[in-house]
Amino acid sequence: MAPARLKFSEGEKVLCFHGPLIYEAKCVKTRVKDGKNQYFVHYAGWNKNWDEFVPESRILKHNEANLQKQKELKDAHYANVQAKKQIKSDAKKRRAEAAAAAAAAAAAASASGPSSSTSSGGGESSGRQREPSVSSVQSSEDGRRRRRLDTPEQVAPLQTPKAVEDKKLVDSSSETASDTEGRRKGRQEQTVETEEQFLTKVEVKIKLPDELKPWLVDDWDFVIRQKKLYNLPARITVNQFISEYVKMKNSSKSSTPNKESAVIEVTEGLKEYFNVMLGTQLLYKFERVQYADILQSHKDTPLSEIYGPVHILRLLVKMGPMLTYTQLDEKSIALLQAHIQDLLRYMVRNSERLFSTDDYYVAPPEYHRRGM
């Protein structure tokens, strides 16, 4: 059976499916294999290693209708990615809440054990229960105290495996003294193991380029010493800055679908993290009144569409300690670290455009009075 007439010609600009998305491509040559037309395509902006023969069903005409379809698929894909992230975030929150309740129940059980034993008259069995109970509670308190001192507030919910394990131990307990002692001993050993893991964590370091350090110093000086405020909405917002970076990365000749997807996911995650962290971690006390005004006047606008590059720079220099206490594996952390360092290098290359002393203004007397 003769193959159908070719729908696309050599040298024609087309749109081609690759995975769930559509990319611009060029039809280089054609062939017939197993009675079916195939097209050898080169993806625009990709390395030639990605050139491949594809069936006719994966190619679309390069026209307005299909370009709109390309955009809709891209938006739907990344909306799906964000939805999955939200599901994971909600699941972590539920686990954290359950763990907190379990930890409280475990502490209550440990605290009530010695008093009930004492009121019943004491004895050898009572002594056996009381001693491990005190040790367990003290060890647990020491662990919580160390985490409060050393662990950033925003990643505290990640310390949940111990509490979940404690809940399992409490739920599976029996009424015998030997079982109670074994349960408390297990809980104590679990606490020690968690502390060892905590103490042996290697801090993730984000190297701040020397060229950016003066801008952070000036930023501190303007706000703290000179009592100036950053003009908001910013001349260049965080969203605009990140969009420019993504466009630059994806237009590179070395860009691949995997790299493109990774850049988008990392930068979208940074924007989300920025929006969450700004109000509690990234502003100086003097900026709090301005922040409250922004929340009132821009209720439905993400903060990343209001604040500027210097504010996300404040976040990036804090990312090292934050990453240290996440549950990401070493490979994921190394990949994220590399993306952050690349983003900082992009900042260096564009620093004259991104940062300016003209972005600050002297706060009026009324602002000072409101901040008192």
N, C-alpha and C positions, 0 to 999 in steps of 0.2 A: 504494500500500500504506500503510495507516494505521500510524503509529508505535506502538511498544509503550507500555504504561501507564507513567507516570512512577514511578520508584523512590524519588525524593527530592522533598520538598515545599519550597516557598519558606519561608525562615526556619529551615530545619532545620540543626542543627549536624552537620557531616560531617567526614570525613577525605579529603584530596585529594592525589593524587600531583603533585609538581612536581619534574621531573628524577628522580634516583634515590631521593629521600626522600618521606616522607608528612608532610603538615602539617595542622594543624587549620584548618577553614574553615567558612564559613556560606554556605548556598545562598540567594542573593538573589532570583533569578528564573529562569525556565525559558523555553525556546523549542524549536521544531522546525525543523531545517535539513536539507535533502536527505533528508527522511524519518527523521532520527535525532534523538533527544532530546539537548538540550544544557543545561547549567546554568551560570549566571553566579555565580561564587563570589568571596567576599572572604576572603583568608587572614588568620587571626587575628594581630594585631600587625604586619601589613604595611601599607605605604602603599597607598592606593586605586589608585595607578597600576598595581599588580600584579593588580587585579581582572580576571577574564577568563572567557570562555565555555569550558567544557571538556566533552568527551564523557562519557557515563555510565560508560565503562570506567575513567576516572581517579578515580572517587569511591567511597568506602567508607562504610558505616554507622559511626557513632561509638559503638563498643561495646568491651568489654574485649578481645575477641579481636583486633580490628583495632588497638587501642592497643598490644597486645603485638607485633603485626606491625610497627607503626611503630618501636617501640624496637629490634627485631631488625634492621630495615633500617638504622637509624641506626648501630647498633654495627658492623654488617658494613661499612658505607660507610667509617667512620672507621678500622676495622681495615685496610681495603684501602688507604686513604691512607697509614697508617703503614707498611704493607708496601712500598709503592712508595718511600717515603722510605728504608727500610732497604736496598732494592735499590740505590738511588742511592748511599747511603753506602758499601755494600760495593764498588760499582764504583769509587768514588773511592779507597778504600783499596787496591784492587788496582792502580789506576793509579799511586798514590803509591809502592807497593812496587816496581813495574816501573821507575818513573822513578829510584828510588834505585839500583837495580841498574844501570840504564843509565848513570847519572851516574858510578858507580864504575868501570864499564868504560871510559867515555870518559876519565876521569882517568888510569886505568892506561895506556891507549893513548897519551895525550899524554906521560906521564912516561917511558914506555919508548922513545919515538921518538928523542930526542936521544942516549941512551946507546948504542942500537944503531947509529946513524949514526956516532958517534964511534969505536966499536970497529972499524968497517969501514974506517977510515982517513980519514974526513972528506971534504973536497973541497967544491966549490961547491954541489952538490946537497945535501950534508949541511948546509951553512950555511943554505941556504934553508929547510930543514925545521926546524932548531933554533930559529931566531928567532921564527917565528910560534907555535911550540909553547910557548915561554916566555911569550909575550904572552897566548896563550889561557889557559894555566893560571893566570897572575896575575890576568887579568880575571875568570875563573871564581871564583877564591878571594876576590877583592874582593867579587864579587856575593854569594857565600855568607856572607861575614863581615857584610856590611851587612844581609842578611836575618836573620841570627842576632841582631844587635843591635836591629833595629827591628821585626821582625815577631813578633807573639804566637806562642807555642809551638804553640797549638792550631790555628792556621791555616796552619802551615808546609807541610803536604801540598798546599795549593792552588797552590803554586809549581811545578807539574809540567810545563807546556807546553814549557819550555826543555829539560828533561831528556829528555822524549819525543822532541823534535826531535833532540837530540844522539844518541839511540839510532838514529834513522833515518839520520843522517849516518854513524855508525860502521858500521852494518850494510851500507850501500850503498857503502862505500869500496873502492878498488882498490889495487893494489900500486905504481902509478906515483907518482913524487915530486910531479908537478904536481897529480894528483888529491888526494894527501894534503894538499898546501898549500892547495888550494881548499876541502877539507873543513874544515880547521882555521880558515881565514879565515871560512867560513860560520858555524862554531860561535862564533867571537869576535864576529861581528856580531850573532848571535842573543842573546848574553849582554848586549851593550850595549843592545839594544832592550828586553830585559826590565828592566834597571836603570832605563831612562828611564821605563818604565811604572810601575815601583815608586816612583820619586821624585816622579812627578807625581800620584800618588793623592791625592785630597782626603779628609781625615779626616772621618768621619761624627760629628756631635756630637749627643749626647743631653743635653738640658737638664734638669738636676735641679732640681725646684721648690724654692724657698727654704724652704718649710714642712717639707721632708723632711731638709734638711741637718742640723738639730740632732739628729735621731734617729740619723743615721750617726755624728755626733761622739760622742754618748752611748754608742752601741754600741762604738765604739773605746775610749772611756774605761773602760767597764765591764770589757771583756775585757783590755786591755793594762795599764792602770794599776791598776784595782781587783781584777784577777784574778778576775773573776766569769765564770760560764758561763750559757749560755742554757738554760732548762728544756726538755728534750726527752723525749718528743715534744712539739712546740709546742702551745700553747693553740689557736692557729689555724695550720694547716699551709699550706704553699705550695699544695697541691692544693685545699684548701678555699677559700683566698683567690682562686685563679684561677677556680674553679667559680662563686663568687659574682659575679665580674666578668663571666664569660661569660653567666650568667643575666641579669644587669642589662642587658648590651648587647643580647641577643637578645629581651628583653621590651620594648625601646624601640619606639616607634611608627615610627621611621625605619628600623627593621631590614628588611633584604631577604634573600632566600636567599643571594645572593652575599656580602653583608656578614657574615651568620651563619657561612657556611662559612669566610670569611677569618679571623674572630675565633677560631674553633675551631682552625684550622690554626696560626695564630700562637701561641696560648697552649699548644697541645700541643707545638709546637716549643720554646717557652721551657722547659716542664717537662723535656723530654728534655735540653736543653742544660744546665739547672740540675743534673740528676742526674749528668751527665758532668763538669761543671766544679767542682762543690762541693769535692771532696776535694783538688784540686790548685790551685785559684785563689781560692776564696772564704772560706777559713778562716784565722784567725790561728794562729800556731805554738802558742799556749797551748791552743787548742781541739783539737789533734791527738789527744790521748789520748782525749778524749770521743768524737771521730769514730771511733776504732778500736773503742771499746766499742760504739758504735751499730752498726757493721758486724757485730760478733759477735752482738749480741742481736737484731738485726732483719735477718737475712740475706736474706730474701725480700721485704723491704719497700722500695719506691722511696724515695729520700731526700726527695723532694718531699712524702711523706706523714709525714715526721718533723720536718723543719726548718721555720722560720717565715718570716713576711713580711720581717723584717729581713735574712734571708739572700738572698732573691731581690732585695731592694733593692741589696745588694752587687753582684749580677750585673748589674742594669740600668744601674748607673753605669759599668760596664766595657764595655757593649755597643757604644759608639761606635767605639773602636779595633778591636774584633773585627770589626765589620761592614765596616770600611774594607778589609780584606784578604780578603773573600769574593769569589766569582765571580758574585754577584748583579748584575743590571743596575741602572742608576740608578733606574728606576721601582720595581723590587722593593724596593730599599733604602729609598726614600722612603716606600713603603707600610708597611714593617716599622717604620721610624722613627716614623711617625705612630701606629701601634698601641702602641708602647712609651711614647710621650709620653702617650697616652690612659690607659694603665695606671697611669702615675705620677700623673696627675690623680685617678684613682680612689683611689689610695693617700692622696692629700692629703685628699680628702673623708672618708675613713674612718680617718684616722691615729690618732685617739683610741682607736678600737677595735682597730686592728691592732698598735699599738706600746704597750708599757707597761714601766716600770722594774721591775715585779713579775715580768717574764718572766726576770729574771736572779737568780742566787743565788751566794753566795760559795763558791768551790771549797774543799773540805776539805783538810787537811794531807796526807792520803794521796794525793790527786790531784797535789799539788805534787811529792811524792816520785817518783811514777810518771813525771812529765814531765821529771825531771832526766836 
